[in-house]
Structures are given as structure tokens and as C-alpha cells.
């Protein structure tokens, strides 16, 4: 009984499987039969294409750009947008240039900053540095002609040294970060990579912005402290003429070359980078983009000249001249150094006409002492 029912179920399953193709074929749409209408009088003629309706609109052709245009043919026409974007329009936000979408002068600024300014500025700094290296290798350090006496004369007091080192250290930070900002993509990006260079530039920009006001303050303090001894006189021109002839003419506390650096470097270039730096550092003063671009160019040019002059000043104040660095580091120079390089100032100090102190000869070790 059970076996007969199993055989019946199996027969039904097999039959259903065999019937599936037949059912699928029955569900497919039938092919349309050819028309069976009787032939008409137009049989054998070539069919004519249907004509569009008379009132159907024609498709407009896409606009084409001018001969100098770089636009891709299509419906968007960039030149027409550019002329409209440079014209002042209505803007609900008050301020300079807020109603101008595009300022074409920015392209000129970018081309000059990334072109001649970067290229020639780099050549100037490289040339000055190379000249100083060659001068040191050929001439060496400027030595004292007479032996040291051991008597020390005060060259700079504590206030003068603190103001000088404050300005010098802030200047070094500004110079290094400025070099990264202006030339970093040429000298840093190739070996540090995009990520490292972007972080370094971001940090440099913030250091530059925050150290700048400190440099301006120290610059003003330096001017007030040192201006009384940097007034130009006729003997400064004699000193310059003597140096051109290879002879050092007696000078006061500061010679003609140092006064040139004071007025040309600290005053003129220092004031230039300070004013333009403030314009760039505080855009919330409502200055326009054109003024910011001009300030950036002037700031960079003055900074390049400032750094180039600082190369020479640093060289003579350190390895270029024997005994010069001691005056700014300790505040005192040897009597021989003062007599050979600033004879008039040395005589005034000895005569008591100035406030600088004279310290007696340093104690010499007794014979047989180690």
C-alpha cells in the first residue's frame, strides 16, 4: 500500500518536470503574422520618409567660443562669466572688494611672486653667501695687529645687549620661516614630501605671524637706544673712502659702515618689512586684495635685501673680525681692539667723556702655576 502511494507521487513529480518546457513555450508571445490585406494601387512604389510637422521647434546649436577662448563647446560660456565677475556687483556684506567675485590682478601677483621674485631673490642670497665664503677662505679673519693688553672696555651695556639679541633671535626666526614660505616648495618639498611640507609651512606661517610683532617692538627699542651714536658726520664719509683705499680711518663708537647698516638696514628695510608685515598680518583692517598683493611683493623684496645685509653684518660680528663677537656676548672688548677699530671712541672713553667703563688688566697666572 505504502509502496504504491510512493510510486504514484513519483510519477506526478516526473510528469510536472516534463510539463514545464511545454508550459513555458505556451507563455511566450507569438510572432506577428504578416498582413493578409489585398494589394493596393501603390504596390511596387518606393516608400517616402515621413515629413515632420510644420510647427515642430528646431534644436538650437550650442554656442561657440571666441578664437582665443579655451572653452569646450557647449552651453556654458566662461568668457561671459569672467567679465561679469570682475565688475563690482551688489553685495550685502560691507567691506572693500566684497562685491567683486574675481580680481584678475591676483594672477599677475602670483606670476611675479612665483617667477622673478623667487628666482632673483634666491640668486641674491646665494651670491652674497658665496662671496662671504670666498672672502673668508681667501682673506681669513681680520686679526688684531697688536697683542691684547688684558684691559677691558665696556662696549655694550646689558640693556643694549638684550635689545640687540631680542631683535637678532626674532629676525632669525622670521628669516628661516620666510625662506620656507617663499622657497620651500623648491628646497623642502622634494625631500620632505607634500604632507610634511604642508605641516612645516603651516607651522612656519604661524611662527612668522606671531614673532613679527615682537621683532617690530625690538626694532623700535633698538632705534631709540642706538640712534644717538649713529648720527652721520663728515668723518663717516672719510672712513668709507679710507676703506675703499684699504686703510681704516679712526672712527667713533660706530664707523661709517655700521651707520650705513643702521640707517639702511634697521631703519629703512626694518620699517618697510614692519609696515607691510602689519598689513599682511591683520587683514581685518579692511584693506583690499590689491593692497595686500602690493604689500606682499614689497615685503618679500625688502626681506631679501634685509637678509642679504644681515649676512654681512653677522659675518663681521662673528668669525670675520677677531674680538668683535666678545663685545655683544660679554659686553666688553679688549683695549687693543677698541684702539685699532674705534680710536676716537677709545680716546673719549679714556678721557672720561663717555659712560662706558674700563676694567683693569686681568690677573695673569704666576710662574709655575698650571
RAJO-V241745 format. One record per backbone hydrogen bond with DSSP energy under -0.5 kcal/mol. NH is the residue of the N-H (numbers start at 0). CO is the residue of the C=O. E is the energy in kcal/mol with one decimal. If there is no record, write none. Layout:
nh:NH co:CO e:E
nh:NH co:CO e:E
This chain:
nh:4 co:0 e:-1.8
nh:5 co:1 e:-2.1
nh:6 co:2 e:-2.2
nh:7 co:3 e:-1.7
nh:8 co:4 e:-2.4
nh:9 co:5 e:-2.4
nh:10 co:6 e:-2.0
nh:11 co:7 e:-1.9
nh:12 co:8 e:-2.1
nh:13 co:9 e:-2.3
nh:14 co:10 e:-2.0
nh:15 co:11 e:-2.1
nh:16 co:12 e:-2.2
nh:17 co:13 e:-2.1
nh:18 co:14 e:-1.3
nh:19 co:15 e:-0.8
nh:19 co:16 e:-0.8
nh:20 co:16 e:-0.5
nh:22 co:18 e:-2.1
nh:23 co:19 e:-2.4
nh:24 co:20 e:-2.4
nh:25 co:21 e:-1.5
nh:26 co:22 e:-1.3
nh:27 co:23 e:-0.9
nh:42 co:39 e:-1.1
nh:44 co:41 e:-1.8
nh:55 co:52 e:-1.3
nh:62 co:73 e:-0.5
nh:68 co:65 e:-1.2
nh:73 co:62 e:-0.9
nh:77 co:75 e:-0.6
nh:79 co:76 e:-0.7
nh:80 co:76 e:-1.1
nh:81 co:77 e:-2.5
nh:82 co:78 e:-1.9
nh:83 co:79 e:-1.2
nh:84 co:80 e:-2.1
nh:85 co:81 e:-1.3
nh:86 co:82 e:-0.7
nh:88 co:98 e:-2.8
nh:93 co:91 e:-0.6
nh:97 co:94 e:-0.8
nh:99 co:96 e:-1.3
nh:100 co:84 e:-1.2
nh:100 co:98 e:-0.5
nh:101 co:84 e:-1.7
nh:103 co:101 e:-0.5
nh:105 co:102 e:-1.7
nh:106 co:103 e:-1.4
nh:107 co:103 e:-0.9
nh:108 co:104 e:-2.4
nh:109 co:105 e:-2.3
nh:110 co:106 e:-2.2
nh:111 co:107 e:-2.2
nh:112 co:108 e:-2.8
nh:113 co:109 e:-2.5
nh:114 co:110 e:-0.7
nh:116 co:111 e:-2.2
nh:117 co:112 e:-0.7
nh:118 co:114 e:-2.6
nh:119 co:115 e:-2.6
nh:120 co:115 e:-0.6
nh:120 co:116 e:-1.6
nh:121 co:117 e:-1.7
nh:122 co:118 e:-1.8
nh:123 co:119 e:-2.3
nh:124 co:120 e:-2.0
nh:125 co:121 e:-2.4
nh:126 co:122 e:-2.6
nh:127 co:123 e:-2.4
nh:128 co:124 e:-2.3
nh:129 co:125 e:-2.2
nh:130 co:126 e:-2.4
nh:131 co:127 e:-2.1
nh:132 co:128 e:-2.0
nh:133 co:129 e:-2.5
nh:134 co:130 e:-2.6
nh:135 co:131 e:-2.2
nh:136 co:132 e:-2.3
nh:137 co:133 e:-2.1
nh:138 co:134 e:-3.0
nh:139 co:134 e:-0.9
nh:139 co:135 e:-0.9
nh:141 co:319 e:-2.7
nh:142 co:140 e:-0.8
nh:151 co:358 e:-1.6
nh:152 co:332 e:-3.1
nh:153 co:356 e:-3.2
nh:154 co:330 e:-3.3
nh:155 co:330 e:-1.3
nh:160 co:156 e:-2.2
nh:161 co:157 e:-2.6
nh:162 co:158 e:-2.2
nh:163 co:159 e:-1.9
nh:164 co:160 e:-2.9
nh:165 co:161 e:-2.3
nh:166 co:162 e:-2.0
nh:167 co:163 e:-2.7
nh:168 co:164 e:-2.7
nh:169 co:165 e:-1.9
nh:170 co:166 e:-2.3
nh:171 co:167 e:-2.1
nh:172 co:168 e:-2.0
nh:173 co:169 e:-2.3
nh:174 co:170 e:-2.8
nh:175 co:171 e:-2.6
nh:176 co:172 e:-2.3
nh:177 co:173 e:-2.3
nh:178 co:174 e:-2.3
nh:179 co:175 e:-1.9
nh:180 co:176 e:-2.2
nh:181 co:177 e:-2.5
nh:182 co:178 e:-2.9
nh:183 co:179 e:-1.4
nh:185 co:182 e:-1.5
nh:186 co:182 e:-1.9
nh:187 co:183 e:-2.8
nh:188 co:183 e:-2.2
nh:190 co:187 e:-0.8
nh:191 co:187 e:-2.3
nh:192 co:188 e:-2.1
nh:195 co:191 e:-0.6
nh:196 co:192 e:-2.3
nh:197 co:193 e:-2.4
nh:198 co:194 e:-2.0
nh:199 co:195 e:-2.5
nh:200 co:196 e:-2.6
nh:201 co:197 e:-2.1
nh:202 co:198 e:-2.4
nh:203 co:199 e:-2.5
nh:204 co:200 e:-2.5
nh:205 co:201 e:-1.8
nh:206 co:202 e:-2.5
nh:207 co:203 e:-2.7
nh:208 co:204 e:-2.2
nh:209 co:205 e:-2.1
nh:210 co:206 e:-2.6
nh:211 co:207 e:-1.4
nh:212 co:208 e:-0.6
nh:213 co:209 e:-0.6
nh:214 co:210 e:-2.2
nh:215 co:211 e:-2.2
nh:216 co:212 e:-2.2
nh:217 co:213 e:-2.5
nh:218 co:214 e:-2.1
nh:219 co:215 e:-1.9
nh:220 co:216 e:-2.1
nh:221 co:217 e:-2.6
nh:222 co:218 e:-2.2
nh:223 co:219 e:-2.1
nh:224 co:220 e:-2.0
nh:225 co:221 e:-2.6
nh:226 co:222 e:-1.8
nh:228 co:225 e:-0.9
nh:229 co:226 e:-1.3
nh:235 co:232 e:-1.1
nh:236 co:232 e:-0.7
nh:236 co:233 e:-0.6
nh:237 co:233 e:-1.4
nh:238 co:234 e:-2.1
nh:239 co:235 e:-2.1
nh:240 co:236 e:-2.4
nh:241 co:237 e:-2.5
nh:242 co:238 e:-2.2
nh:243 co:239 e:-1.7
nh:244 co:240 e:-1.2
nh:245 co:242 e:-1.1
nh:246 co:241 e:-3.4
nh:248 co:246 e:-0.7
nh:251 co:253 e:-0.5
nh:258 co:254 e:-2.0
nh:259 co:255 e:-1.9
nh:260 co:256 e:-1.9
nh:261 co:257 e:-1.9
nh:262 co:258 e:-2.6
nh:263 co:259 e:-2.7
nh:264 co:259 e:-0.6
nh:264 co:260 e:-1.4
nh:265 co:260 e:-1.9
nh:266 co:261 e:-1.9
nh:267 co:262 e:-2.2
nh:268 co:263 e:-1.8
nh:269 co:264 e:-1.9
nh:270 co:266 e:-2.1
nh:271 co:267 e:-2.0
nh:272 co:268 e:-2.6
nh:273 co:269 e:-1.7
nh:274 co:270 e:-2.6
nh:275 co:271 e:-2.2
nh:276 co:272 e:-1.5
nh:277 co:273 e:-2.1
nh:278 co:274 e:-1.9
nh:279 co:275 e:-1.9
nh:280 co:276 e:-2.4
nh:281 co:277 e:-1.7
nh:284 co:281 e:-1.5
nh:285 co:282 e:-1.3
nh:291 co:287 e:-1.8
nh:292 co:288 e:-2.4
nh:293 co:289 e:-2.2
nh:294 co:290 e:-2.6
nh:295 co:291 e:-2.1
nh:296 co:292 e:-1.9
nh:297 co:293 e:-2.4
nh:298 co:294 e:-2.6
nh:299 co:295 e:-2.2
nh:300 co:296 e:-2.3
nh:301 co:297 e:-2.5
nh:302 co:298 e:-2.2
nh:303 co:299 e:-2.2
nh:304 co:300 e:-2.0
nh:305 co:301 e:-2.4
nh:306 co:302 e:-2.7
nh:307 co:303 e:-2.3
nh:308 co:304 e:-2.4
nh:309 co:305 e:-2.2
nh:310 co:306 e:-1.7
nh:311 co:307 e:-1.2
nh:312 co:308 e:-2.2
nh:313 co:309 e:-2.9
nh:314 co:310 e:-2.2
nh:315 co:311 e:-2.3
nh:316 co:312 e:-1.6
nh:317 co:313 e:-0.6
nh:317 co:314 e:-1.0
nh:319 co:314 e:-3.0
nh:321 co:141 e:-2.7
nh:323 co:320 e:-1.3
nh:324 co:320 e:-0.5
nh:326 co:322 e:-0.7
nh:326 co:323 e:-0.8
nh:327 co:323 e:-0.8
nh:328 co:324 e:-2.1
nh:329 co:325 e:-2.6
nh:330 co:325 e:-1.0
nh:331 co:325 e:-0.7
nh:332 co:152 e:-2.4
nh:334 co:150 e:-2.2
nh:337 co:333 e:-2.1
nh:338 co:334 e:-2.4
nh:339 co:335 e:-2.2
nh:340 co:336 e:-2.2
nh:341 co:337 e:-2.0
nh:343 co:250 e:-1.3
nh:344 co:250 e:-1.4
nh:345 co:341 e:-2.4
nh:346 co:342 e:-2.3
nh:347 co:343 e:-1.8
nh:348 co:344 e:-2.2
nh:349 co:345 e:-2.2
nh:350 co:346 e:-2.0
nh:351 co:348 e:-1.1
nh:352 co:347 e:-2.5
nh:353 co:347 e:-0.7
nh:358 co:151 e:-3.5
nh:361 co:149 e:-0.6
nh:368 co:365 e:-2.1
